Amino acid sequence: MEANIQVSIAMTLYITIVIGIGVFYVKRASESSDNYLIGGRSLGPWVTAMAAEASDMSGWLLMGLPGLAYWCGLSDAIWTAIGLAIGTYLNWLLVAKRLRIYSHIAGNAITIPDFLSNRFKEEKKIILTIAALFILVFFTVYAASCFVTVGKLFSKLFGTKYIYMMIAGAVFVVLYTFVGGFLAESASDFLQGVVMIFALTAVLVFGISHAGGISAIIANAESIPGFIDFFGMAQPQVVDGIQQIGPNGQALFDDPIPYGLLSIISTLSWGLGYFGMPHVLLKFMAINKPDELTMSRRIAVVWVIISLTAAVGIGIIGRVLFPAELLTQSQAENIFVIMSMDFFVPFIAGIVMAGILAATISSSDSYLLIAASALSKNIYQGIIKKEATDKQVLIVSRITLLIVALVAIIIALDENSVIFKVVSFAWAGFGATFGPIILFSLFWKRVTRIAAITGMISGGCMVFVWNLLIRPLGGIFDIYELLPAFLLSCIVIIITSYLTPEGSKEIQQEFELIKMT
């Protein structure tokens, strides 16, 4: 009981700081929808970098990825991490500066649907509508994954029912985002990025020490078939989803399965998702000076490499230290919590586990805010009521935020949800819907409005088709849905662009202007 009190005090202190940030920005957030939704393009390089990565990684970095490594070993987790690291670097290198400049020139767009619609000079806002609807769907799923994370964290810590803790966490996030908007979200994301990397490195370092050093960890992990292979994957021996325990108290594993070239390509394709992540792209658009993005890129890449490496390492070390502690894939995502409670005195453990809360808040507030902007700014003001006042847009934004959060809570009611799987589906949805058309819009003058429409629809729909109908067939079809959906969208965009007339002279001139910057 005393330990729980100390953990609660530490996490309450952290939450108080986050709330303070939100209160600080209330006045500025309420001044205009521009301030509420994109912060008036006023972010500095450090805040831009840390806010982008903290909101991107979410609770799956501290629970989902370590849980994946704990459950089936190195290969799946490390190839995912490598793909994400490469994708992070390329996104900052290729997209960040060009999008910041182009979004400003293209009608001072403050959302991704705005940018795409303005890029093609739409009169009938079809691109705007499609983009906004896809954002609403996939960000609702994303927000649900964050609420699952909060529920698992607090139910594990305090031994209370998952559903109560999940709803309580969701209510806190909604109230915070409702008040502070983009500036509060970005400022707190900076703090949360610091907390996350501290938590990950602290648990990794203490884990290595408790396990007897790196050589001892490797020796123990090698005793599990395929556990630390790059080209093989460990297979827990399960019955009804529960891993079996041998007579010596050790968790049982079947023979490992090969992790071949197709699996590697499939897993590396996680990196493609970055080109279509609205919450990351929005941070590019919000920086004060485009030239500061070079510094932001360096900060972001270093943060990502350290954080991903630590997360995978925690999962591997966790299996060595607690081999039979977590017997389902869903439970495996609690390994970070268990290690934190075992290594540190309760107050320090509370600070470390605030990293999970930090990751969840930093992501879910971004998701809710962008989903709200998709409906209020893009559909309500862009299509339904073009003469809507700024105050009316703010009201609709906040109402939408509440509705999206409610639907996300309903999705998150299943406490057996695997965070990694929920996130992977939403990640694929965004990557395939927006990634190809963002790249073609920024770098290919010939791309057309019809191509943008067909490319987004084909990519987004293929995510559902591949995940639900094709991937279950197994064999060569068992690849991450992002890869085939992304490729299909690219093919559709290219073919459709050549089959339809080029854009207007105004579009061509605007693109040429961007090329010169």
N, C-alpha and C positions, 0 to 999 in steps of 0.2 A: 504493500500500500504506500509506504513512504517513497519507494522508488518511483511509483506512478505519479506521486505528487511532484517530485522533483522534475520528472520529464514534462509534466503539465506546465510547471512554472516556466521552464526553459522555452517551450513552444509558445506559451502565452506571451512571453516577452517578445518573441519574434513576430507573432501575429500583431501585437500592439504597434511595433515599428512599421509594419506593412500598412496597417490602418492609418497611421500617422501620415504616411506618404500620400495615401488616397485623399485624406482630409486637406492636406497642403495644396493639392491641385484642384480642389473642388471649384474654386472661383474661375480659374483659367479654363477648365473643362466646360463650364457652363456658358462661357462667353460666345462660343460659336460651334457649329457642327464640325468645322474645320479643325478647331482645337480639340474637340472631343474625339474625333475619329483619326486624326493623323498628327496632332500636336503642333500644327502650324509649321511643319517642316523645320523644327528647331533642335533636333537631336545632335549631340556631339558624337565624335568617333567612338569613344569608349562605351557610352550608353547604347549606341547603335549596334555595336558588335555584341556586347553582352546580352542586350535585350533580344536580339535576333536569335542567338543560340540558346538562351535559357527558355524562351517561348517555344523554340523548335523542339528541344529534346524532351521536355515534359517529364512526368513521373516514370515513363518507361525506361529512362536512362538509369534511374536508381533502383527500379524494381523489375521492369520488363526484361532489360538486357542482361543484368546479373542472373535473373531467374532462368533465362534461356541457356546461359552458360552452365549454370548449376544443373539443369535438367539433362542436357544432352551434350555437354562438353564444348570444346573450343571452336570447332569448325564453323558452325552456323553463326555463332555470335561474332567471331573475329572477321569473317568475310562480310557480314553486315556492317561492322564497324569500319572496315576498310572502304567499302562502298560509300558510306556516309561521309567519311573524311575527304575522299576524293570529290564527292559531290559538293561538299561545303566549299572547298577551295575553288572549284570551277564556277560555282554560282557567284561567289564574291568577285572572281576575276573577270568573268564574261558579262554577267547580267547587271550587277549592282550599279555601276556608274551610268551605264547607258539607260537603264530604266529610270534612274533618278532624273536624268536630264530630259528624256523623252516624255515622261509622265508630266513634267512641268510644262513643256512646250505644247503637248497635246491637251490643251484646255485646262491645265493645272489639275489633272486628275488626282483624286485623293483615295481612290480605291482601285483594286485590280479590274473589276468590271468597268469602272469609269474609263480607265486607261485603254482597255481593249476597244470599247465603244468609240472613244474619241480618236483612237489610232486609225479607225476605218471610217470616220466621219459619218456615223449612223444617223439617219433621220428616224427610221423605225427601230426602236431600241431592242432588237432581237438578241444581239450578242450580250448586251447588258442584262437582259432577262435570264438568258440561259446561264451565264456566269454566276449571277446572283443566286439562282436556284440550286446550282451544284454546290456553291459555297454553303448555303443553308443546310443541305443534306449532309455533306461530309464533315462540316464543323460540328454539327449536332452529335455525330458519331465520335468525333475527336473529344468533345467536351465530356461525353459519357465515359471515355477511357480515363479521363482525369478524375472524375468522381469515383470510379472504381478504385483508383489508386488511393484516394483519401479514405475511402471506406475500409480497404484492406489494412492500411497503416494503423488507423485508430482502433479498429476491432482487434488487431493483433496486440497492440500496446496495452489496451485497457480491458481486454476480455469482454467487450460489449458486443451487442449485435451489429453485424455489418451494416444493415439497412439504416439504422439510426445514425451511425457515424458517417455514412455516405451522404445522407441528406443534410446533416449538420455542416459538413465540409462544403457541399454545393451551395448552401444558403450563404455561407461566409463569402465565397468567391463571387457570387452574384451581387451581394450587397456592395462589396468592394469595387467591382467593375462598374456597377450602376452609378456610383458616385463619382469616381475619379477619371474615367475615360482613358484615352491613349497615353497622356503624359504620366499619369499615375502608374499605369501598366508598365510603361517603358522604364521609369525610374525605379520601380520596385523590381523589375526584371534584372536591372543591373545588380542590385543587392542580392537577388536570388541566384544570379549566375555565380557570384562570389561564394555564397553559401553552398551551392551545389558542388563546386570544384573542391572546396575545403572538405566537405563531407566525404566525397569520393576518395580523395587522396588520404584522408585520415584513416578511413576504414581499410583501405588497401595497405597502407604502411603497417598498421597494427595487425592486420591479418597475416601479412608476411612474417612478422615477428612471432605471433602466436603459433604459426604453423612450422616454425623452426627454420625459416629462410627459404629462398627460392629453390635451392637444390632439393630440399626436403619436400617442398610442394610438388615439384616435377616428379620425384620418385614415387610419391603416393598417388598422384594423378595417373601415372603410367600404369598403375595396377588395375585401373578401370579400362576395359577394352574400348579403344577408340576415343578416349576422353580428351586427350590433348593432341589429336591428329588434325592436321590441316585438310587432309583428304579422306577422312573417315569420320563417322558420327556415332557417338555412343547411343545405345538403345536401352533405356530403363526397362526392366522386366515388369510389365504391368498386368493387373487383372482388374477389370472394370475401372480402368484409369488410375489405379493405386499401385505404386511401386512395391514389389515384394521384398521381404526381408529374409535373409538367410539365417541359419542356426547360430552363426557367430555374431549376429546383430548387424551385419553389413547389408547395405542395399544391393539388390541383385540386378545385373545387367545381362542382356542377350548379346549375341555377337554384333559387332558394329556393322553399319552399312556404309558402302562407299559414298564419298562425297566428291563426285566427278566434276568435269568441266562445265556441264550444263547447270549443275547446282551452284557452282561458283559464279557463273555469269548471272544466273537468276538472282543470287543474293547480292552481288555487287550492284545490281540494277536499283537497289535502294537509293543509290546516289542520284539517279535520274529524277527522283521525286523533288529534289530541291528547287529545280527550275519552275515548279508550279505551286510552291507553298505560299499562299497569300500572306500568312503571318510573318514570313521571312522577307518576302518581296516588299511588303509594306514598310518594313524598317529601312530598306534601301531608299524608298521614296521619301522617307521622313527626315533623313539627315540634312543638316543645315547647309553644308557645302559639299558638293560632289567630290572634290579633291581629297576630302578627309576619309573617303572610303578605302583608300590604300592602307591607312593605319588600321581601320576597322577590320579589314580582311586579315591582317597579320594577327591581331588580337583574337579574332574569331577562330582561326585555324588552329592556333596554339591551344586555345581553350577546348576545342573539340577533340583534338588528338589526345590530350591528357585525360579528359573526361571519359572518352570511349574506352581507352586502354584500361583505366582504373575500373570501369564498370565490368568489363569482361574478366579482368583479374579477380575481382571480388567474387564473381560466380564460381570460378575455378577453385579459389581458396576456400570458399564456403563449402563446397562438396568435400574437400579434404578434411575440414574441421568438423563439419556436421553432416556426415555421409548418409544418415538415415533419419534426419530431422524432418524433412519435407517430402512427402510421398506422393503428391500430385503435381502436375505442371502448374496449376493455379497457386498452390501453396509455395512452390519453389520461388515465386516472385517476392516472398517475404524474407529471403536470405539476407538482404541488406539490413533489415530491421533486427533480425536475430543476432547478426554479428555486432551491430552497434550496441545492443543491450548487453552483450557478453563482454565486449572490450572496455567499455567506458563506465564511469560512475554515472548514475542516472541523470544528473543535471547536464553533463557533457553529452551523454547519449541523446538527450532531448534536443540539444543544439545541433548535433549531427543529423538527427532524423528530421529536423526542421528543413534539411536539404530536400527531403521528399516533398514536404509541404510546399517548399519554395518552388520546386519543379512543377508541381501541380498547379499552383496559383499562377505562375508565370505563363503557363500554357493555356489554362482554361480561360483566364481573363482575355487573352489574345483571341482565342477562338470565339468566345461569346461576343466580343466587341466587333470583330470582322463580320460575323454572321448578322449582327444587328445592323451594321452599316450596309450590308448587301440588300437588306429589305428596305431600310429607311431611306438611304441616300439614292440607291440605284433603282429600286422598283417603285417606292412610294413617291419620292420627289422626281425621279427620272421619267416615270411613265404614268402613274396614277394621278398625281396632283403636282404638276410642274410648277405651279405658283405657290407651293407650300413654303411657309416661312421657316427660317432657321430654327425657331423655337418648336415648331411642329415636327420638324425632322428629328430634333433631340428627343421629343416625347415618344415618337414612333420607334426610335432606336432603343430606348429603354424598355418599352413594352415588348419589342421583339426579343430583346435580351432575356427577359423573364420567360417568354414562351419557349425559346430554344433551350434554356436551362431546364425547364420542366420536362420537355421531351427527353433530354439527355439523362435526367434523373430516372425516368421510366426505363430507358435502355439499360442503365447501370444497376437496376434492381437485382440482377443475377450475380451473386457474389462469387460464383465459379467462373466468371469471365476471365480469360487470360488477357492481360493488358497488352502484351506484345501482339497478339492476333488482332485485337480491336484496332490498335494503332496502325498496324501494317495495312489493313484494308482502307482506312481513311487516307493514309499516306499515298497509297496507290491511286486512290480516287483523285486527289489533287494533282499528283504528278502527271497522270495521263490526261486529265481534263485541261489543265492550264500550262503544263511544262512545254509541250511542243509549240503551242500557239504563241506563248511568250517569246520563245527563242526565234521563231520565224518572224514575228512582228518586229523584233528588235534588229534582226540581221538580214532579212530578205525583203527587198522592195516589191517583188512580184506577188507576194502573198495577198490574197483577196479576202473581202468580207465574207463571201459565201464559204471560202475555204476555212475561215476561222470558225464559222458556225458548225460546219460538218465535222471539222477536226475535233472540236470540243465535245460534241455529242458522241462521236464514234469512240473517242478515248474514254470518256466517262462511262458510257454504257458497256464497253468491253470489260471494264473492271468487274462489273457485276456478272456478266456472262462468263468470264473466265473463272472467277472465284467460285461461282455457284454451280456451273454446269460442266465446264471443261476440265478444270484442275482436279476435281474428284475422280476423273478417269485414270489418273496416275500415269506412271511411265514418263515418256517425254513431255507429257502435258502438265506434269507436276512442277511447274515453275511459277515464280511469283508473278501475280497478275499485272503488276506494273509494267513489266518488260513487254509483253505482247500488246498491251493496251497503248503504251507509249509509241511503239513502232507503228501500230495501225493508225494512230492519230497523225503521225508524221507522213505516212504514205497518202492518207486521205487529203491532207493539206496540200501536198505537192501536186497530186493529180488534179484536184479541184481547182487549184490556182491556175494551172495551165489550161483548164477547160472553161474558165470564166474570164471576163474582161478585166484588164488591169484597173487599179484604183484611179481616182480622179487626179487631175494635175496638182491639186492642193495636197493630196496625200503624198504624191511623189516628191514634191518640193519639200515637204516637212521631213520626209525620210532623208533626203539629201542633206538637209540642214543638220540632222542628227549625226550623219556620217562625218561631218566636218568638226564636230566637238570632241 
